[in-house]
Amino acid sequence: MESNNHIWRIWANNLHRWGLQDIFATFLESAGPLAILGAQLVYLGQPLLNGSASADHLKAAANMLEDTDQRKAFVSYLREESVQ
């Protein structure tokens, strides 16, 4: 998480601004194997998504979706940010 902390902070701020932090956290908690499929879609869609998101953010998203521990850590990060 340390290497993606600044990216996760940006994501968390945006999700809080839009009021989607709880919905997104719940989705990540219950996604299970679908999260791996989502990571593969991010990898496949990178050429199309590069205009709307930086390569660092796309790579961080794919890594987070692939790794169960990172998903749990990001969900915890979102939930902690909700309390503050």
Backbone as JSON Lines, residues from 0, in Angstrom:
{"i":0,"aa":"M","n":[0.81,-1.2,0.0],"ca":[0.0,0.0,0.0],"c":[0.85,1.26,0.0]}
{"i":1,"aa":"E","n":[2.02,1.21,0.64],"ca":[2.84,2.41,0.78],"c":[3.12,3.06,-0.57]}
{"i":2,"aa":"S","n":[3.42,2.25,-1.58],"ca":[3.74,2.83,-2.89],"c":[2.51,3.44,-3.56]}
{"i":3,"aa":"N","n":[1.34,2.96,-3.21],"ca":[0.11,3.48,-3.83],"c":[-0.66,4.4,-2.91]}
{"i":4,"aa":"N","n":[-0.09,4.77,-1.77],"ca":[-0.8,5.58,-0.79],"c":[-1.31,6.88,-1.39]}
{"i":5,"aa":"H","n":[-0.5,7.56,-2.18],"ca":[-0.94,8.83,-2.76],"c":[-2.06,8.62,-3.78]}
{"i":6,"aa":"I","n":[-2.02,7.52,-4.51],"ca":[-3.08,7.23,-5.48],"c":[-4.36,6.86,-4.74]}
{"i":7,"aa":"W","n":[-4.23,6.03,-3.7],"ca":[-5.42,5.65,-2.93],"c":[-6.05,6.87,-2.28]}
{"i":8,"aa":"R","n":[-5.25,7.82,-1.85],"ca":[-5.78,9.04,-1.23],"c":[-6.61,9.82,-2.26]}
{"i":9,"aa":"I","n":[-6.12,9.91,-3.48],"ca":[-6.86,10.6,-4.55],"c":[-8.18,9.89,-4.8]}
{"i":10,"aa":"W","n":[-8.13,8.56,-4.92],"ca":[-9.35,7.79,-5.15],"c":[-10.34,7.99,-4.0]}
{"i":11,"aa":"A","n":[-9.84,7.88,-2.78],"ca":[-10.72,8.02,-1.61],"c":[-11.35,9.41,-1.57]}
{"i":12,"aa":"N","n":[-10.56,10.44,-1.86],"ca":[-11.11,11.8,-1.87],"c":[-12.21,11.94,-2.9]}
{"i":13,"aa":"N","n":[-11.99,11.39,-4.1],"ca":[-13.01,11.45,-5.15],"c":[-14.26,10.67,-4.76]}
{"i":14,"aa":"L","n":[-14.08,9.48,-4.23],"ca":[-15.24,8.68,-3.83],"c":[-16.03,9.36,-2.71]}
{"i":15,"aa":"H","n":[-15.34,9.99,-1.77],"ca":[-16.02,10.73,-0.7],"c":[-16.76,11.93,-1.26]}
{"i":16,"aa":"R","n":[-16.12,12.63,-2.18],"ca":[-16.76,13.81,-2.77],"c":[-18.06,13.42,-3.48]}
{"i":17,"aa":"W","n":[-18.05,12.26,-4.13],"ca":[-19.23,11.81,-4.86],"c":[-20.19,11.02,-3.98]}
{"i":18,"aa":"G","n":[-19.81,10.76,-2.72],"ca":[-20.66,10.0,-1.82],"c":[-20.73,8.51,-2.14]}
{"i":19,"aa":"L","n":[-19.7,7.97,-2.78],"ca":[-19.71,6.58,-3.22],"c":[-18.76,5.68,-2.43]}
{"i":20,"aa":"Q","n":[-18.15,6.19,-1.37],"ca":[-17.14,5.41,-0.65],"c":[-17.7,4.13,-0.06]}
{"i":21,"aa":"D","n":[-18.89,4.18,0.54],"ca":[-19.46,2.98,1.15],"c":[-19.9,1.97,0.1]}
{"i":22,"aa":"I","n":[-20.49,2.44,-0.97],"ca":[-20.92,1.54,-2.05],"c":[-19.71,0.86,-2.68]}
{"i":23,"aa":"F","n":[-18.66,1.63,-2.93],"ca":[-17.45,1.09,-3.54],"c":[-16.77,0.1,-2.61]}
{"i":24,"aa":"A","n":[-16.69,0.42,-1.32],"ca":[-16.08,-0.48,-0.34],"c":[-16.86,-1.79,-0.27]}
{"i":25,"aa":"T","n":[-18.17,-1.71,-0.24],"ca":[-19.01,-2.91,-0.19],"c":[-18.82,-3.75,-1.44]}
{"i":26,"aa":"F","n":[-18.75,-3.09,-2.59],"ca":[-18.52,-3.81,-3.84],"c":[-17.19,-4.56,-3.8]}
{"i":27,"aa":"L","n":[-16.13,-3.87,-3.35],"ca":[-14.81,-4.51,-3.3],"c":[-14.79,-5.68,-2.32]}
{"i":28,"aa":"E","n":[-15.51,-5.55,-1.21],"ca":[-15.56,-6.63,-0.22],"c":[-16.26,-7.87,-0.77]}
{"i":29,"aa":"S","n":[-17.26,-7.66,-1.59],"ca":[-18.06,-8.78,-2.07],"c":[-17.72,-9.23,-3.49]}
{"i":30,"aa":"A","n":[-16.78,-8.57,-4.14],"ca":[-16.46,-8.87,-5.54],"c":[-15.85,-10.24,-5.73]}
{"i":31,"aa":"G","n":[-15.01,-10.68,-4.8],"ca":[-14.39,-11.99,-4.9],"c":[-13.67,-12.19,-6.23]}
{"i":32,"aa":"P","n":[-13.95,-13.29,-6.9],"ca":[-13.27,-13.6,-8.17],"c":[-13.57,-12.59,-9.28]}
{"i":33,"aa":"L","n":[-14.67,-11.88,-9.16],"ca":[-14.98,-10.88,-10.19],"c":[-13.96,-9.75,-10.2]}
{"i":34,"aa":"A","n":[-13.31,-9.52,-9.07],"ca":[-12.29,-8.47,-9.0],"c":[-11.12,-8.8,-9.91]}
{"i":35,"aa":"I","n":[-10.76,-10.08,-9.99],"ca":[-9.68,-10.49,-10.88],"c":[-10.08,-10.25,-12.33]}
{"i":36,"aa":"L","n":[-11.32,-10.53,-12.66],"ca":[-11.81,-10.25,-14.0],"c":[-11.77,-8.74,-14.27]}
{"i":37,"aa":"G","n":[-12.12,-7.95,-13.27],"ca":[-12.05,-6.5,-13.4],"c":[-10.63,-6.03,-13.66]}
{"i":38,"aa":"A","n":[-9.66,-6.64,-12.99],"ca":[-8.25,-6.29,-13.21],"c":[-7.85,-6.59,-14.65]}
{"i":39,"aa":"Q","n":[-8.3,-7.72,-15.16],"ca":[-7.98,-8.07,-16.54],"c":[-8.62,-7.09,-17.52]}
{"i":40,"aa":"L","n":[-9.81,-6.62,-17.2],"ca":[-10.47,-5.63,-18.05],"c":[-9.7,-4.3,-18.03]}
{"i":41,"aa":"V","n":[-9.15,-3.95,-16.87],"ca":[-8.34,-2.73,-16.78],"c":[-7.1,-2.88,-17.66]}
{"i":42,"aa":"Y","n":[-6.44,-4.04,-17.56],"ca":[-5.26,-4.28,-18.4],"c":[-5.6,-4.2,-19.89]}
{"i":43,"aa":"L","n":[-6.7,-4.85,-20.28],"ca":[-7.1,-4.85,-21.69],"c":[-7.54,-3.46,-22.16]}
{"i":44,"aa":"G","n":[-8.16,-2.7,-21.27],"ca":[-8.67,-1.39,-21.63],"c":[-7.68,-0.26,-21.5]}
{"i":45,"aa":"Q","n":[-6.46,-0.55,-21.07],"ca":[-5.47,0.51,-20.86],"c":[-5.3,1.42,-22.07]}
{"i":46,"aa":"P","n":[-5.18,0.89,-23.27],"ca":[-5.02,1.82,-24.4],"c":[-6.19,2.79,-24.56]}
{"i":47,"aa":"L","n":[-7.38,2.33,-24.25],"ca":[-8.56,3.19,-24.37],"c":[-8.71,4.13,-23.17]}
{"i":48,"aa":"L","n":[-8.28,3.68,-22.0],"ca":[-8.46,4.45,-20.77],"c":[-7.34,5.45,-20.51]}
{"i":49,"aa":"N","n":[-6.25,5.36,-21.25],"ca":[-5.11,6.25,-21.0],"c":[-5.48,7.73,-21.11]}
{"i":50,"aa":"G","n":[-6.46,8.06,-21.9],"ca":[-6.88,9.45,-22.02],"c":[-7.61,9.97,-20.8]}
{"i":51,"aa":"S","n":[-8.27,9.07,-20.06],"ca":[-9.06,9.51,-18.91],"c":[-8.39,9.21,-17.57]}
{"i":52,"aa":"A","n":[-7.36,8.39,-17.58],"ca":[-6.65,8.06,-16.33],"c":[-5.18,7.84,-16.64]}
{"i":53,"aa":"S","n":[-4.33,8.2,-15.69],"ca":[-2.9,8.02,-15.92],"c":[-2.53,6.54,-15.84]}
{"i":54,"aa":"A","n":[-1.41,6.21,-16.44],"ca":[-0.93,4.83,-16.44],"c":[-0.68,4.34,-15.02]}
{"i":55,"aa":"D","n":[-0.2,5.23,-14.14],"ca":[0.05,4.86,-12.75],"c":[-1.25,4.47,-12.04]}
{"i":56,"aa":"H","n":[-2.3,5.23,-12.29],"ca":[-3.59,4.94,-11.66],"c":[-4.17,3.64,-12.19]}
{"i":57,"aa":"L","n":[-4.05,3.41,-13.48],"ca":[-4.57,2.18,-14.06],"c":[-3.82,0.96,-13.53]}
{"i":58,"aa":"K","n":[-2.5,1.07,-13.45],"ca":[-1.7,-0.03,-12.92],"c":[-2.04,-0.29,-11.45]}
{"i":59,"aa":"A","n":[-2.2,0.78,-10.67],"ca":[-2.55,0.64,-9.26],"c":[-3.93,0.0,-9.11]}
{"i":60,"aa":"A","n":[-4.87,0.37,-9.97],"ca":[-6.22,-0.2,-9.92],"c":[-6.18,-1.69,-10.24]}
{"i":61,"aa":"A","n":[-5.46,-2.04,-11.28],"ca":[-5.36,-3.45,-11.65],"c":[-4.68,-4.26,-10.55]}
{"i":62,"aa":"N","n":[-3.61,-3.73,-9.99],"ca":[-2.91,-4.43,-8.91],"c":[-3.8,-4.6,-7.69]}
{"i":63,"aa":"M","n":[-4.55,-3.57,-7.35],"ca":[-5.42,-3.63,-6.2],"c":[-6.54,-4.66,-6.42]}
{"i":64,"aa":"L","n":[-7.07,-4.71,-7.63],"ca":[-8.14,-5.66,-7.92],"c":[-7.62,-7.1,-7.92]}
{"i":65,"aa":"E","n":[-6.39,-7.3,-8.36],"ca":[-5.82,-8.65,-8.43],"c":[-5.45,-9.21,-7.06]}
{"i":66,"aa":"D","n":[-5.03,-8.36,-6.16],"ca":[-4.47,-8.79,-4.89],"c":[-5.5,-8.63,-3.77]}
{"i":67,"aa":"T","n":[-5.91,-9.75,-3.19],"ca":[-6.91,-9.73,-2.13],"c":[-6.47,-8.86,-0.95]}
{"i":68,"aa":"D","n":[-5.2,-8.96,-0.58],"ca":[-4.71,-8.15,0.55],"c":[-4.77,-6.66,0.25]}
{"i":69,"aa":"Q","n":[-4.44,-6.28,-0.97],"ca":[-4.53,-4.87,-1.35],"c":[-5.98,-4.4,-1.36]}
{"i":70,"aa":"R","n":[-6.88,-5.25,-1.85],"ca":[-8.31,-4.88,-1.84],"c":[-8.79,-4.64,-0.41]}
{"i":71,"aa":"K","n":[-8.43,-5.55,0.48],"ca":[-8.82,-5.4,1.89],"c":[-8.22,-4.14,2.49]}
{"i":72,"aa":"A","n":[-6.96,-3.87,2.15],"ca":[-6.29,-2.67,2.68],"c":[-6.97,-1.4,2.16]}
{"i":73,"aa":"F","n":[-7.35,-1.39,0.88],"ca":[-8.0,-0.21,0.33],"c":[-9.39,-0.02,0.94]}
{"i":74,"aa":"V","n":[-10.1,-1.12,1.15],"ca":[-11.41,-1.03,1.8],"c":[-11.25,-0.46,3.21]}
{"i":75,"aa":"S","n":[-10.25,-0.93,3.94],"ca":[-9.98,-0.39,5.27],"c":[-9.64,1.08,5.2]}
{"i":76,"aa":"Y","n":[-8.85,1.44,4.19],"ca":[-8.48,2.84,3.99],"c":[-9.73,3.69,3.73]}
{"i":77,"aa":"L","n":[-10.62,3.19,2.89],"ca":[-11.88,3.92,2.62],"c":[-12.72,4.06,3.88]}
{"i":78,"aa":"R","n":[-12.83,3.0,4.63],"ca":[-13.65,3.02,5.86],"c":[-13.02,3.97,6.89]}
{"i":79,"aa":"E","n":[-11.7,3.98,7.03],"ca":[-11.03,4.89,7.96],"c":[-11.25,6.33,7.55]}
{"i":80,"aa":"E","n":[-11.16,6.6,6.26],"ca":[-11.36,7.95,5.76],"c":[-12.79,8.4,6.02]}
{"i":81,"aa":"S","n":[-13.74,7.47,6.03],"ca":[-15.14,7.83,6.29],"c":[-15.32,8.33,7.71]}
{"i":82,"aa":"V","n":[-14.56,7.77,8.63],"ca":[-14.69,8.12,10.04],"c":[-14.08,9.48,10.31]}
{"i":83,"aa":"Q","n":[-13.0,9.82,9.61],"ca":[-12.28,11.07,9.88],"c":[-13.03,12.28,9.43]}
